[in-house]
Amino acid sequence: MNKKLSWLIWGLSASCLSVPVLASGLETSLGTNGIDALKLHQPPYNLTGRKIAIGQVEIGRPGMFGWDKAVSKNRAISLAAVFLRNGPAKSNTGVDPHAYNVAGMMVSRDKGLPGVAPGARLYSSAVGSTKNMGQPEECLSAQHIALQNGGDIRAINFSFGEPLNRDPRVDAVLDGNALLTLCVDWSSRVHDVLYAIAGNQGKGGIPIPTDNFNGVNVAFSSRRGGIFNKVDVSNLAGVNQGASGRLAGKEYNLDGRRAISIVAPGNNIPLLNPDGKINKATGTSFAAPHVTATVALLQEFGDRQLRTKKPNWSVDSRRHQVMKAVLLNSADKIQDSGNGLRLGMSRTLIDKQNQNWLDSDAYKNPQIPLDAQMGAGHLNAFRAYQQFSAGQWQPAKTIPAIGWDYRQVAAGNSVDYQLTKPLKQGSFVAITLSWDRLVELSDRNQNEQFDVGETFSDKGLNNLDLYLVKADAKNSEAGAVCSSISQIDSVEHIFCPVPANGNYKIRVQFRQQVNAPTQPYALAWWTMN
């Protein structure tokens, strides 16, 4: 790899250097102390991501067996295809150990060190690391991956980013308008793919496109007592307190919009190198692929349900907004004591100050949906499966304790979901609402694809609100017992205790129209059975 741009990749700071380890004593991030994905590989679930296509974009690319000498002795990682931007990859060119590590985290078939989704089809593109490559070429690479597999890619992994000082805009800030950020939000909608973006790490430096709206930004956790349950100290944390969007070299989203969606394991992670040896490495680079590959597991299950024509199931299960809502809503926050009141959560996640979600402003302030460091909590693939497998339920009928939906709401209107069973006082309710910022391509040549030299247009974000209200309430504000009413985020998230025994409903309200008069959204909910 060209050393001039190697610093663009997450996970290459001093805290992220790889060191050789012995395979015998490995602590896996895929087990019950991590994301609990290994359980899904086994009967009765048998989910490995079979026939599900996912993508990877980085500065370099993983080596492909039979194509690149670097992996000639290692068949553990099977790739569907490799590219250089939007063309075929050249043999033995652009091969990068970092990209190989990330790919292995997703699709390794090594028996001792499997990936999260060893059966998935991975398409990988290298942007290339010459001086002239930048956000247009990165967008071109992402688009090319999104169009693979007949245009059916369910998630794309970004374990790299761009620094603000390379952004061509004057006095660039994290306002969502960098070309690569706009590209991610446009592609999310047009190609219907969930982007998992390695969250900002260290003291800033490479934050674009973490100011996206439509993807999932991933922070990374480290172990305490063998369990991944603490936001690692290397994550950039906190919220901008200055008007410029920069603080002492650290970079934050403008206006206090939260940059982290979810946390996944990323400290001291065992990874396969191209030569077949195992290293341990640290960084958000290795947290993001946990999320990307978990989507493959869920999508294999979803497609199985569609094939067998299961009730309460539709192709809406493939929507990126649904995946985002499911992943966030099922995340671990506070460990359940065994009585189910905290929805069976398996761990208590703490931030860098050793505070948990109940200490956060996100818990206390309805205008803040996500915690600055923890997002919605820690990724749990098995809980995500439980959330997703509960099926799709429509507001026309009463809904079960757990489920999800995808539909549209018109400006000035609301959609109510009446829960079938009463809720128990003191039990927690988790509800997540996800929708897209509208970004359109300024398509000069009318080929419906991004070309270098073209730009995107930000049409803004319609404002939706989310409420848990008493069943007989007519007015959202008066009848709401919990709410999430951010004016700046594309996610609303409720995690709150039920104040009294009784019947309740979930309300999605289209508060303020900024662009289109109807807004597609995904909703996921989890209440005590």
JOWO-V698744 format. One record per backbone hydrogen bond with DSSP energy under -1.0 kcal/mol. CO is the residue of the C=O (numbers start at 1). NH is the residue of the N-H. If there is no record, write none. Layout:
# JOWO-V698744
CO,NH
CO,NH
This chain:
# JOWO-V698744
2,5
5,8
6,9
8,161
13,16
19,280
23,26
29,35
30,37
30,38
31,34
31,36
33,228
35,381
37,40
40,47
42,45
42,46
48,119
49,52
52,121
53,154
54,123
55,157
56,125
58,127
59,128
61,96
64,67
64,68
68,71
69,72
71,74
76,109
81,124
82,89
83,126
84,87
87,84
90,93
94,61
96,100
97,101
98,102
99,103
100,104
101,105
103,107
104,108
105,116
106,117
108,115
117,120
121,54
122,80
122,81
123,56
124,83
125,58
126,85
130,133
134,138
135,139
136,140
137,141
138,142
139,143
140,144
141,145
142,146
143,147
145,148
154,194
155,55
156,196
157,57
158,198
162,208
163,166
164,167
173,175
174,254
178,182
179,183
180,184
181,185
182,186
183,187
184,188
185,189
186,190
187,191
194,156
195,216
196,158
197,218
200,236
207,210
208,162
209,212
216,197
217,261
217,262
218,199
219,264
220,232
221,266
221,267
222,229
222,230
224,227
227,224
227,229
229,350
230,222
232,235
234,202
245,252
247,250
250,247
254,257
261,376
262,219
263,379
264,221
266,283
269,281
271,279
273,276
277,273
278,21
279,271
280,19
281,269
283,286
284,288
287,290
287,291
288,292
289,293
290,294
291,295
293,297
294,298
295,299
296,300
297,301
298,302
299,303
300,304
301,305
302,306
303,307
304,308
305,310
306,309
312,392
314,317
315,318
316,319
319,323
320,324
321,325
322,326
323,327
324,328
325,329
326,330
332,378
333,349
340,343
341,428
342,345
345,336
350,231
351,354
355,351
356,359
357,360
360,364
361,365
365,368
366,485
371,375
374,377
375,371
377,263
378,332
380,384
381,385
382,386
383,387
384,388
385,389
388,391
391,404
394,397
399,420
401,527
403,525
404,393
405,523
407,521
409,519
410,413
413,510
415,508
417,506
418,399
423,502
424,427
427,498
429,496
430,526
431,494
432,524
433,492
434,522
438,459
440,457
441,443
442,444
451,454
455,442
457,440
460,438
463,511
463,512
465,509
466,484
467,507
468,481
468,482
469,505
470,473
475,479
476,480
479,470
482,468
484,466
490,435
492,433
494,431
496,429
498,426
502,423
503,471
504,419
505,469
506,417
507,467
508,415
509,465
509,511
510,412
512,463
517,411
519,409
521,407
522,434
523,405
524,432
525,403
526,430
